[in-house]
């Protein structure tokens, strides 16, 4: 199954909306760890999701986040 990196960025004043969007939204990502740069001032969130296509990967996010997130298909590669 393909792996997608979901990348979301928001303005500092939108943090509360990015986190509140999860309330009541059923997702396998809910209550799991995400990579976040909000505390350092960059205001980004990233998730790694396995899904058959980008649309399905984005469906793991609440609509507010999905509309503001890109999905890039990624894979691990050895670094020489």
HTML snippet that shows the backbone in 3Dmol.js (N, CA, C, O; Angstrom):
<script src="https://3Dmol.org/build/3Dmol-min.js"></script>
<div id="view" style="width:600px;height:400px;position:relative"></div>
<script>
const pdb = `
ATOM      1  N   UNK A   1       0.860  -1.174   0.000  1.00  0.00           N
ATOM      2  CA  UNK A   1       0.000   0.000   0.000  1.00  0.00           C
ATOM      3  C   UNK A   1       0.906   1.237   0.000  1.00  0.00           C
ATOM      4  O   UNK A   1       1.897   1.262   0.730  1.00  0.00           O
ATOM      5  N   UNK A   2       0.594   2.251  -0.792  1.00  0.00           N
ATOM      6  CA  UNK A   2       1.402   3.466  -0.824  1.00  0.00           C
ATOM      7  C   UNK A   2       1.385   4.208   0.518  1.00  0.00           C
ATOM      8  O   UNK A   2       0.438   4.101   1.298  1.00  0.00           O
ATOM      9  N   UNK A   3       2.441   4.947   0.755  1.00  0.00           N
ATOM     10  CA  UNK A   3       2.567   5.783   1.950  1.00  0.00           C
ATOM     11  C   UNK A   3       2.531   7.242   1.525  1.00  0.00           C
ATOM     12  O   UNK A   3       3.165   7.619   0.539  1.00  0.00           O
ATOM     13  N   UNK A   4       1.792   8.066   2.263  1.00  0.00           N
ATOM     14  CA  UNK A   4       1.670   9.486   1.967  1.00  0.00           C
ATOM     15  C   UNK A   4       2.112  10.305   3.168  1.00  0.00           C
ATOM     16  O   UNK A   4       1.812   9.967   4.313  1.00  0.00           O
ATOM     17  N   UNK A   5       2.824  11.379   2.893  1.00  0.00           N
ATOM     18  CA  UNK A   5       3.158  12.353   3.916  1.00  0.00           C
ATOM     19  C   UNK A   5       2.154  13.487   3.776  1.00  0.00           C
ATOM     20  O   UNK A   5       2.104  14.162   2.748  1.00  0.00           O
ATOM     21  N   UNK A   6       1.361  13.691   4.814  1.00  0.00           N
ATOM     22  CA  UNK A   6       0.379  14.767   4.836  1.00  0.00           C
ATOM     23  C   UNK A   6       1.031  15.969   5.500  1.00  0.00           C
ATOM     24  O   UNK A   6       1.524  15.873   6.624  1.00  0.00           O
ATOM     25  N   UNK A   7       1.034  17.091   4.812  1.00  0.00           N
ATOM     26  CA  UNK A   7       1.719  18.287   5.285  1.00  0.00           C
ATOM     27  C   UNK A   7       0.732  19.453   5.375  1.00  0.00           C
ATOM     28  O   UNK A   7       0.138  19.861   4.377  1.00  0.00           O
ATOM     29  N   UNK A   8       0.573  19.969   6.574  1.00  0.00           N
ATOM     30  CA  UNK A   8      -0.378  21.052   6.837  1.00  0.00           C
ATOM     31  C   UNK A   8       0.348  22.222   7.483  1.00  0.00           C
ATOM     32  O   UNK A   8       1.141  22.026   8.404  1.00  0.00           O
ATOM     33  N   UNK A   9       0.090  23.427   7.013  1.00  0.00           N
ATOM     34  CA  UNK A   9       0.617  24.639   7.637  1.00  0.00           C
ATOM     35  C   UNK A   9      -0.532  25.611   7.877  1.00  0.00           C
ATOM     36  O   UNK A   9      -1.486  25.685   7.102  1.00  0.00           O
ATOM     37  N   UNK A  10      -0.411  26.349   8.969  1.00  0.00           N
ATOM     38  CA  UNK A  10      -1.429  27.348   9.296  1.00  0.00           C
ATOM     39  C   UNK A  10      -0.765  28.549   9.965  1.00  0.00           C
ATOM     40  O   UNK A  10       0.390  28.482  10.386  1.00  0.00           O
ATOM     41  N   UNK A  11      -1.502  29.629  10.053  1.00  0.00           N
ATOM     42  CA  UNK A  11      -1.023  30.830  10.727  1.00  0.00           C
ATOM     43  C   UNK A  11      -1.084  30.632  12.252  1.00  0.00           C
ATOM     44  O   UNK A  11      -1.854  29.801  12.734  1.00  0.00           O
ATOM     45  N   UNK A  12      -0.296  31.375  12.994  1.00  0.00           N
ATOM     46  CA  UNK A  12      -0.321  31.236  14.454  1.00  0.00           C
ATOM     47  C   UNK A  12      -1.718  31.384  15.060  1.00  0.00           C
ATOM     48  O   UNK A  12      -2.053  30.690  16.020  1.00  0.00           O
ATOM     49  N   UNK A  13      -2.525  32.275  14.512  1.00  0.00           N
ATOM     50  CA  UNK A  13      -3.864  32.472  15.071  1.00  0.00           C
ATOM     51  C   UNK A  13      -4.842  31.368  14.691  1.00  0.00           C
ATOM     52  O   UNK A  13      -5.991  31.389  15.133  1.00  0.00           O
ATOM     53  N   UNK A  14      -4.410  30.402  13.880  1.00  0.00           N
ATOM     54  CA  UNK A  14      -5.278  29.293  13.475  1.00  0.00           C
ATOM     55  C   UNK A  14      -4.991  27.992  14.230  1.00  0.00           C
ATOM     56  O   UNK A  14      -5.650  26.981  13.985  1.00  0.00           O
ATOM     57  N   UNK A  15      -4.027  28.006  15.133  1.00  0.00           N
ATOM     58  CA  UNK A  15      -3.701  26.785  15.892  1.00  0.00           C
ATOM     59  C   UNK A  15      -4.935  26.183  16.559  1.00  0.00           C
ATOM     60  O   UNK A  15      -5.191  24.984  16.454  1.00  0.00           O
ATOM     61  N   UNK A  16      -5.686  27.026  17.238  1.00  0.00           N
ATOM     62  CA  UNK A  16      -6.841  26.506  17.980  1.00  0.00           C
ATOM     63  C   UNK A  16      -7.835  25.813  17.059  1.00  0.00           C
ATOM     64  O   UNK A  16      -8.472  24.841  17.464  1.00  0.00           O
ATOM     65  N   UNK A  17      -7.979  26.297  15.822  1.00  0.00           N
ATOM     66  CA  UNK A  17      -8.903  25.662  14.876  1.00  0.00           C
ATOM     67  C   UNK A  17      -8.340  24.335  14.372  1.00  0.00           C
ATOM     68  O   UNK A  17      -9.083  23.371  14.187  1.00  0.00           O
ATOM     69  N   UNK A  18      -7.033  24.290  14.151  1.00  0.00           N
ATOM     70  CA  UNK A  18      -6.397  23.062  13.662  1.00  0.00           C
ATOM     71  C   UNK A  18      -6.557  21.920  14.662  1.00  0.00           C
ATOM     72  O   UNK A  18      -6.725  20.766  14.267  1.00  0.00           O
ATOM     73  N   UNK A  19      -6.507  22.238  15.943  1.00  0.00           N
ATOM     74  CA  UNK A  19      -6.645  21.200  16.962  1.00  0.00           C
ATOM     75  C   UNK A  19      -8.107  20.938  17.320  1.00  0.00           C
ATOM     76  O   UNK A  19      -8.481  19.795  17.582  1.00  0.00           O
ATOM     77  N   UNK A  20      -8.927  21.968  17.333  1.00  0.00           N
ATOM     78  CA  UNK A  20     -10.345  21.794  17.656  1.00  0.00           C
ATOM     79  C   UNK A  20     -11.088  21.008  16.577  1.00  0.00           C
ATOM     80  O   UNK A  20     -12.112  20.389  16.863  1.00  0.00           O
ATOM     81  N   UNK A  21     -10.587  21.026  15.349  1.00  0.00           N
ATOM     82  CA  UNK A  21     -11.248  20.320  14.239  1.00  0.00           C
ATOM     83  C   UNK A  21     -11.371  18.825  14.499  1.00  0.00           C
ATOM     84  O   UNK A  21     -12.237  18.167  13.922  1.00  0.00           O
ATOM     85  N   UNK A  22     -10.520  18.286  15.355  1.00  0.00           N
ATOM     86  CA  UNK A  22     -10.547  16.845  15.626  1.00  0.00           C
ATOM     87  C   UNK A  22     -11.706  16.431  16.531  1.00  0.00           C
ATOM     88  O   UNK A  22     -12.053  15.250  16.578  1.00  0.00           O
ATOM     89  N   UNK A  23     -12.305  17.364  17.240  1.00  0.00           N
ATOM     90  CA  UNK A  23     -13.384  17.012  18.178  1.00  0.00           C
ATOM     91  C   UNK A  23     -14.524  16.315  17.446  1.00  0.00           C
ATOM     92  O   UNK A  23     -15.122  16.869  16.523  1.00  0.00           O
ATOM     93  N   UNK A  24     -14.811  15.101  17.873  1.00  0.00           N
ATOM     94  CA  UNK A  24     -15.915  14.347  17.301  1.00  0.00           C
ATOM     95  C   UNK A  24     -15.637  13.755  15.934  1.00  0.00           C
ATOM     96  O   UNK A  24     -16.538  13.177  15.326  1.00  0.00           O
ATOM     97  N   UNK A  25     -14.399  13.882  15.424  1.00  0.00           N
ATOM     98  CA  UNK A  25     -14.073  13.344  14.103  1.00  0.00           C
ATOM     99  C   UNK A  25     -13.431  11.972  14.260  1.00  0.00           C
ATOM    100  O   UNK A  25     -12.344  11.864  14.827  1.00  0.00           O
ATOM    101  N   UNK A  26     -14.096  10.905  13.758  1.00  0.00           N
ATOM    102  CA  UNK A  26     -13.515   9.560  13.886  1.00  0.00           C
ATOM    103  C   UNK A  26     -12.390   9.374  12.864  1.00  0.00           C
ATOM    104  O   UNK A  26     -12.589   9.575  11.667  1.00  0.00           O
ATOM    105  N   UNK A  27     -11.225   8.993  13.343  1.00  0.00           N
ATOM    106  CA  UNK A  27     -10.076   8.801  12.464  1.00  0.00           C
ATOM    107  C   UNK A  27      -9.060   7.908  13.166  1.00  0.00           C
ATOM    108  O   UNK A  27      -8.918   7.971  14.387  1.00  0.00           O
ATOM    109  N   UNK A  28      -8.356   7.078  12.404  1.00  0.00           N
ATOM    110  CA  UNK A  28      -7.278   6.300  13.020  1.00  0.00           C
ATOM    111  C   UNK A  28      -6.128   7.196  13.501  1.00  0.00           C
ATOM    112  O   UNK A  28      -5.275   6.747  14.266  1.00  0.00           O
ATOM    113  N   UNK A  29      -6.100   8.451  13.060  1.00  0.00           N
ATOM    114  CA  UNK A  29      -5.049   9.369  13.495  1.00  0.00           C
ATOM    115  C   UNK A  29      -5.386  10.059  14.816  1.00  0.00           C
ATOM    116  O   UNK A  29      -4.513  10.616  15.482  1.00  0.00           O
ATOM    117  N   UNK A  30      -6.646  10.012  15.178  1.00  0.00           N
ATOM    118  CA  UNK A  30      -7.069  10.695  16.406  1.00  0.00           C
ATOM    119  C   UNK A  30      -6.424  10.044  17.626  1.00  0.00           C
ATOM    120  O   UNK A  30      -6.381   8.821  17.754  1.00  0.00           O
ATOM    121  N   UNK A  31      -5.933  10.886  18.505  1.00  0.00           N
ATOM    122  CA  UNK A  31      -5.265  10.483  19.738  1.00  0.00           C
ATOM    123  C   UNK A  31      -3.913   9.802  19.491  1.00  0.00           C
ATOM    124  O   UNK A  31      -3.342   9.204  20.403  1.00  0.00           O
ATOM    125  N   UNK A  32      -3.412   9.891  18.278  1.00  0.00           N
ATOM    126  CA  UNK A  32      -2.071   9.391  17.957  1.00  0.00           C
ATOM    127  C   UNK A  32      -1.125  10.589  17.855  1.00  0.00           C
ATOM    128  O   UNK A  32      -1.573  11.729  17.729  1.00  0.00           O
ATOM    129  N   UNK A  33       0.148  10.335  17.909  1.00  0.00           N
ATOM    130  CA  UNK A  33       1.128  11.413  17.818  1.00  0.00           C
ATOM    131  C   UNK A  33       1.243  11.913  16.379  1.00  0.00           C
ATOM    132  O   UNK A  33       1.165  11.141  15.424  1.00  0.00           O
ATOM    133  N   UNK A  34       1.429  13.209  16.253  1.00  0.00           N
ATOM    134  CA  UNK A  34       1.717  13.842  14.966  1.00  0.00           C
ATOM    135  C   UNK A  34       2.998  14.650  15.153  1.00  0.00           C
ATOM    136  O   UNK A  34       3.339  15.030  16.273  1.00  0.00           O
ATOM    137  N   UNK A  35       3.694  14.907  14.075  1.00  0.00           N
ATOM    138  CA  UNK A  35       4.851  15.788  14.137  1.00  0.00           C
ATOM    139  C   UNK A  35       4.343  17.214  13.989  1.00  0.00           C
ATOM    140  O   UNK A  35       3.569  17.518  13.081  1.00  0.00           O
ATOM    141  N   UNK A  36       4.787  18.087  14.893  1.00  0.00           N
ATOM    142  CA  UNK A  36       4.236  19.437  14.952  1.00  0.00           C
ATOM    143  C   UNK A  36       5.357  20.445  15.198  1.00  0.00           C
ATOM    144  O   UNK A  36       6.283  20.181  15.966  1.00  0.00           O
ATOM    145  N   UNK A  37       5.265  21.603  14.538  1.00  0.00           N
ATOM    146  CA  UNK A  37       6.261  22.653  14.754  1.00  0.00           C
ATOM    147  C   UNK A  37       5.646  23.921  15.349  1.00  0.00           C
ATOM    148  O   UNK A  37       6.286  24.973  15.345  1.00  0.00           O
ATOM    149  N   UNK A  38       4.427  23.839  15.854  1.00  0.00           N
ATOM    150  CA  UNK A  38       3.749  25.025  16.377  1.00  0.00           C
ATOM    151  C   UNK A  38       4.518  25.652  17.545  1.00  0.00           C
ATOM    152  O   UNK A  38       4.609  26.877  17.632  1.00  0.00           O
ATOM    153  N   UNK A  39       5.055  24.851  18.419  1.00  0.00           N
ATOM    154  CA  UNK A  39       5.750  25.395  19.590  1.00  0.00           C
ATOM    155  C   UNK A  39       7.037  26.119  19.216  1.00  0.00           C
ATOM    156  O   UNK A  39       7.509  26.970  19.970  1.00  0.00           O
ATOM    157  N   UNK A  40       7.616  25.786  18.046  1.00  0.00           N
ATOM    158  CA  UNK A  40       8.838  26.478  17.618  1.00  0.00           C
ATOM    159  C   UNK A  40       8.525  27.675  16.721  1.00  0.00           C
ATOM    160  O   UNK A  40       9.432  28.405  16.322  1.00  0.00           O
ATOM    161  N   UNK A  41       7.238  27.879  16.400  1.00  0.00           N
ATOM    162  CA  UNK A  41       6.828  29.048  15.645  1.00  0.00           C
ATOM    163  C   UNK A  41       6.588  28.832  14.166  1.00  0.00           C
ATOM    164  O   UNK A  41       6.197  29.776  13.480  1.00  0.00           O
ATOM    165  N   UNK A  42       6.802  27.631  13.639  1.00  0.00           N
ATOM    166  CA  UNK A  42       6.602  27.375  12.205  1.00  0.00           C
ATOM    167  C   UNK A  42       5.151  27.026  11.875  1.00  0.00           C
ATOM    168  O   UNK A  42       4.711  27.259  10.749  1.00  0.00           O
ATOM    169  N   UNK A  43       4.412  26.483  12.813  1.00  0.00           N
ATOM    170  CA  UNK A  43       2.994  26.162  12.689  1.00  0.00           C
ATOM    171  C   UNK A  43       2.690  25.185  11.551  1.00  0.00           C
ATOM    172  O   UNK A  43       1.922  25.483  10.637  1.00  0.00           O
ATOM    173  N   UNK A  44       3.308  24.028  11.637  1.00  0.00           N
ATOM    174  CA  UNK A  44       3.049  22.945  10.692  1.00  0.00           C
ATOM    175  C   UNK A  44       2.723  21.665  11.426  1.00  0.00           C
ATOM    176  O   UNK A  44       3.140  21.460  12.566  1.00  0.00           O
ATOM    177  N   UNK A  45       1.971  20.806  10.757  1.00  0.00           N
ATOM    178  CA  UNK A  45       1.645  19.471  11.268  1.00  0.00           C
ATOM    179  C   UNK A  45       1.889  18.482  10.145  1.00  0.00           C
ATOM    180  O   UNK A  45       1.602  18.770   8.983  1.00  0.00           O
ATOM    181  N   UNK A  46       2.426  17.300  10.492  1.00  0.00           N
ATOM    182  CA  UNK A  46       2.696  16.262   9.496  1.00  0.00           C
ATOM    183  C   UNK A  46       2.251  14.908  10.029  1.00  0.00           C
ATOM    184  O   UNK A  46       2.405  14.604  11.212  1.00  0.00           O
ATOM    185  N   UNK A  47       1.702  14.115   9.140  1.00  0.00           N
ATOM    186  CA  UNK A  47       1.300  12.749   9.442  1.00  0.00           C
ATOM    187  C   UNK A  47       1.795  11.849   8.321  1.00  0.00           C
ATOM    188  O   UNK A  47       1.878  12.278   7.170  1.00  0.00           O
ATOM    189  N   UNK A  48       2.121  10.613   8.648  1.00  0.00           N
ATOM    190  CA  UNK A  48       2.445   9.600   7.650  1.00  0.00           C
ATOM    191  C   UNK A  48       1.290   8.611   7.650  1.00  0.00           C
ATOM    192  O   UNK A  48       0.937   8.054   8.689  1.00  0.00           O
ATOM    193  N   UNK A  49       0.700   8.395   6.471  1.00  0.00           N
ATOM    194  CA  UNK A  49      -0.514   7.588   6.349  1.00  0.00           C
ATOM    195  C   UNK A  49      -0.353   6.593   5.204  1.00  0.00           C
ATOM    196  O   UNK A  49       0.149   6.940   4.135  1.00  0.00           O
ATOM    197  N   UNK A  50      -0.775   5.373   5.433  1.00  0.00           N
ATOM    198  CA  UNK A  50      -0.843   4.396   4.342  1.00  0.00           C
ATOM    199  C   UNK A  50      -2.257   4.407   3.793  1.00  0.00           C
ATOM    200  O   UNK A  50      -3.231   4.277   4.535  1.00  0.00           O
ATOM    201  N   UNK A  51      -2.352   4.564   2.479  1.00  0.00           N
ATOM    202  CA  UNK A  51      -3.660   4.643   1.819  1.00  0.00           C
ATOM    203  C   UNK A  51      -3.476   4.320   0.338  1.00  0.00           C
ATOM    204  O   UNK A  51      -2.369   4.449  -0.186  1.00  0.00           O
ATOM    205  N   UNK A  52      -4.541   3.902  -0.342  1.00  0.00           N
ATOM    206  CA  UNK A  52      -4.419   3.566  -1.757  1.00  0.00           C
ATOM    207  C   UNK A  52      -4.205   4.777  -2.668  1.00  0.00           C
ATOM    208  O   UNK A  52      -3.686   4.636  -3.775  1.00  0.00           O
ATOM    209  N   UNK A  53      -4.607   5.976  -2.202  1.00  0.00           N
ATOM    210  CA  UNK A  53      -4.487   7.167  -3.048  1.00  0.00           C
ATOM    211  C   UNK A  53      -4.494   8.409  -2.152  1.00  0.00           C
ATOM    212  O   UNK A  53      -4.840   8.323  -0.974  1.00  0.00           O
ATOM    213  N   UNK A  54      -4.111   9.567  -2.712  1.00  0.00           N
ATOM    214  CA  UNK A  54      -4.049  10.780  -1.886  1.00  0.00           C
ATOM    215  C   UNK A  54      -5.387  11.192  -1.282  1.00  0.00           C
ATOM    216  O   UNK A  54      -5.433  11.691  -0.158  1.00  0.00           O
ATOM    217  N   UNK A  55      -6.455  10.989  -2.010  1.00  0.00           N
ATOM    218  CA  UNK A  55      -7.772  11.382  -1.498  1.00  0.00           C
ATOM    219  C   UNK A  55      -8.130  10.582  -0.248  1.00  0.00           C
ATOM    220  O   UNK A  55      -8.651  11.136   0.721  1.00  0.00           O
ATOM    221  N   UNK A  56      -7.851   9.292  -0.272  1.00  0.00           N
ATOM    222  CA  UNK A  56      -8.129   8.458   0.901  1.00  0.00           C
ATOM    223  C   UNK A  56      -7.230   8.857   2.059  1.00  0.00           C
ATOM    224  O   UNK A  56      -7.672   8.884   3.208  1.00  0.00           O
ATOM    225  N   UNK A  57      -5.976   9.167   1.768  1.00  0.00           N
ATOM    226  CA  UNK A  57      -5.062   9.617   2.823  1.00  0.00           C
ATOM    227  C   UNK A  57      -5.607  10.878   3.483  1.00  0.00           C
ATOM    228  O   UNK A  57      -5.614  10.977   4.710  1.00  0.00           O
ATOM    229  N   UNK A  58      -6.061  11.834   2.695  1.00  0.00           N
ATOM    230  CA  UNK A  58      -6.594  13.083   3.238  1.00  0.00           C
ATOM    231  C   UNK A  58      -7.905  12.878   3.984  1.00  0.00           C
ATOM    232  O   UNK A  58      -8.257  13.686   4.843  1.00  0.00           O
ATOM    233  N   UNK A  59      -8.627  11.818   3.671  1.00  0.00           N
ATOM    234  CA  UNK A  59      -9.905  11.568   4.352  1.00  0.00           C
ATOM    235  C   UNK A  59      -9.701  11.204   5.823  1.00  0.00           C
ATOM    236  O   UNK A  59     -10.668  11.172   6.584  1.00  0.00           O
ATOM    237  N   UNK A  60      -8.469  10.932   6.235  1.00  0.00           N
ATOM    238  CA  UNK A  60      -8.165  10.661   7.636  1.00  0.00           C
ATOM    239  C   UNK A  60      -8.163  11.946   8.465  1.00  0.00           C
ATOM    240  O   UNK A  60      -8.107  11.895   9.694  1.00  0.00           O
ATOM    241  N   UNK A  61      -8.225  13.092   7.793  1.00  0.00           N
ATOM    242  CA  UNK A  61      -8.200  14.384   8.473  1.00  0.00           C
ATOM    243  C   UNK A  61      -9.583  15.021   8.474  1.00  0.00           C
ATOM    244  O   UNK A  61     -10.371  14.794   7.556  1.00  0.00           O
ATOM    245  N   UNK A  62      -9.884  15.813   9.495  1.00  0.00           N
ATOM    246  CA  UNK A  62     -11.134  16.586   9.464  1.00  0.00           C
ATOM    247  C   UNK A  62     -11.116  17.523   8.250  1.00  0.00           C
ATOM    248  O   UNK A  62     -10.047  17.914   7.780  1.00  0.00           O
ATOM    249  N   UNK A  63     -12.287  17.875   7.753  1.00  0.00           N
ATOM    250  CA  UNK A  63     -12.393  18.707   6.548  1.00  0.00           C
ATOM    251  C   UNK A  63     -11.572  19.991   6.642  1.00  0.00           C
ATOM    252  O   UNK A  63     -10.924  20.386   5.672  1.00  0.00           O
ATOM    253  N   UNK A  64     -11.597  20.640   7.796  1.00  0.00           N
ATOM    254  CA  UNK A  64     -10.855  21.897   7.956  1.00  0.00           C
ATOM    255  C   UNK A  64      -9.379  21.692   7.649  1.00  0.00           C
ATOM    256  O   UNK A  64      -8.768  22.523   6.977  1.00  0.00           O
ATOM    257  N   UNK A  65      -8.799  20.603   8.130  1.00  0.00           N
ATOM    258  CA  UNK A  65      -7.384  20.322   7.890  1.00  0.00           C
ATOM    259  C   UNK A  65      -7.151  19.787   6.489  1.00  0.00           C
ATOM    260  O   UNK A  65      -6.208  20.204   5.816  1.00  0.00           O
ATOM    261  N   UNK A  66      -7.997  18.871   6.040  1.00  0.00           N
ATOM    262  CA  UNK A  66      -7.805  18.255   4.723  1.00  0.00           C
ATOM    263  C   UNK A  66      -7.782  19.309   3.617  1.00  0.00           C
ATOM    264  O   UNK A  66      -7.010  19.188   2.665  1.00  0.00           O
ATOM    265  N   UNK A  67      -8.604  20.321   3.732  1.00  0.00           N
ATOM    266  CA  UNK A  67      -8.666  21.363   2.705  1.00  0.00           C
ATOM    267  C   UNK A  67      -7.395  22.210   2.670  1.00  0.00           C
ATOM    268  O   UNK A  67      -7.141  22.909   1.689  1.00  0.00           O
ATOM    269  N   UNK A  68      -6.603  22.149   3.727  1.00  0.00           N
ATOM    270  CA  UNK A  68      -5.389  22.959   3.846  1.00  0.00           C
ATOM    271  C   UNK A  68      -4.132  22.102   3.929  1.00  0.00           C
ATOM    272  O   UNK A  68      -3.100  22.555   4.424  1.00  0.00           O
ATOM    273  N   UNK A  69      -4.216  20.864   3.445  1.00  0.00           N
ATOM    274  CA  UNK A  69      -3.126  19.897   3.569  1.00  0.00           C
ATOM    275  C   UNK A  69      -2.786  19.311   2.215  1.00  0.00           C
ATOM    276  O   UNK A  69      -3.669  19.065   1.392  1.00  0.00           O
ATOM    277  N   UNK A  70      -1.497  19.087   1.987  1.00  0.00           N
ATOM    278  CA  UNK A  70      -1.061  18.399   0.764  1.00  0.00           C
ATOM    279  C   UNK A  70      -0.689  16.959   1.119  1.00  0.00           C
ATOM    280  O   UNK A  70      -0.268  16.664   2.237  1.00  0.00           O
ATOM    281  N   UNK A  71      -0.855  16.080   0.142  1.00  0.00           N
ATOM    282  CA  UNK A  71      -0.521  14.664   0.323  1.00  0.00           C
ATOM    283  C   UNK A  71       0.502  14.277  -0.734  1.00  0.00           C
ATOM    284  O   UNK A  71       0.206  14.291  -1.929  1.00  0.00           O
ATOM    285  N   UNK A  72       1.705  13.933  -0.291  1.00  0.00           N
ATOM    286  CA  UNK A  72       2.771  13.523  -1.204  1.00  0.00           C
ATOM    287  C   UNK A  72       3.069  12.048  -0.992  1.00  0.00           C
ATOM    288  O   UNK A  72       3.298  11.611   0.136  1.00  0.00           O
ATOM    289  N   UNK A  73       3.066  11.284  -2.073  1.00  0.00           N
ATOM    290  CA  UNK A  73       3.422   9.871  -1.949  1.00  0.00           C
ATOM    291  C   UNK A  73       4.922   9.788  -1.692  1.00  0.00           C
ATOM    292  O   UNK A  73       5.715  10.392  -2.415  1.00  0.00           O
ATOM    293  N   UNK A  74       5.307   9.043  -0.667  1.00  0.00           N
ATOM    294  CA  UNK A  74       6.702   8.936  -0.260  1.00  0.00           C
ATOM    295  C   UNK A  74       7.087   7.477  -0.062  1.00  0.00           C
ATOM    296  O   UNK A  74       6.237   6.594   0.043  1.00  0.00           O
ATOM    297  N   UNK A  75       8.375   7.259  -0.016  1.00  0.00           N
ATOM    298  CA  UNK A  75       8.886   5.932   0.320  1.00  0.00           C
ATOM    299  C   UNK A  75      10.239   6.087   0.970  1.00  0.00           C
ATOM    300  O   UNK A  75      10.938   7.072   0.731  1.00  0.00           O
ATOM    301  N   UNK A  76      10.616   5.125   1.788  1.00  0.00           N
ATOM    302  CA  UNK A  76      11.926   5.147   2.404  1.00  0.00           C
ATOM    303  C   UNK A  76      12.958   4.684   1.385  1.00  0.00           C
ATOM    304  O   UNK A  76      12.708   3.760   0.611  1.00  0.00           O
ATOM    305  N   UNK A  77      14.104   5.323   1.390  1.00  0.00           N
ATOM    306  CA  UNK A  77      15.198   4.943   0.506  1.00  0.00           C
ATOM    307  C   UNK A  77      16.485   4.923   1.315  1.00  0.00           C
ATOM    308  O   UNK A  77      16.637   5.714   2.246  1.00  0.00           O
ATOM    309  N   UNK A  78      17.413   4.037   0.979  1.00  0.00           N
ATOM    310  CA  UNK A  78      18.695   4.037   1.688  1.00  0.00           C
ATOM    311  C   UNK A  78      19.536   5.232   1.241  1.00  0.00           C
ATOM    312  O   UNK A  78      19.589   5.555   0.054  1.00  0.00           O
ATOM    313  N   UNK A  79      20.172   5.863   2.176  1.00  0.00           N
ATOM    314  CA  UNK A  79      21.069   6.973   1.887  1.00  0.00           C
ATOM    315  C   UNK A  79      22.504   6.429   1.866  1.00  0.00           C
ATOM    316  O   UNK A  79      22.973   5.886   2.866  1.00  0.00           O
ATOM    317  N   UNK A  80      23.201   6.572   0.731  1.00  0.00           N
ATOM    318  CA  UNK A  80      24.563   6.017   0.651  1.00  0.00           C
ATOM    319  C   UNK A  80      25.548   6.787   1.522  1.00  0.00           C
ATOM    320  O   UNK A  80      26.731   6.447   1.565  1.00  0.00           O
TER     321      UNK A  80
END
`;
const viewer = $3Dmol.createViewer("view");
viewer.addModel(pdb, "pdb");
viewer.setStyle({}, {cartoon: {color: "spectrum"}});
viewer.zoomTo();
viewer.render();
</script>
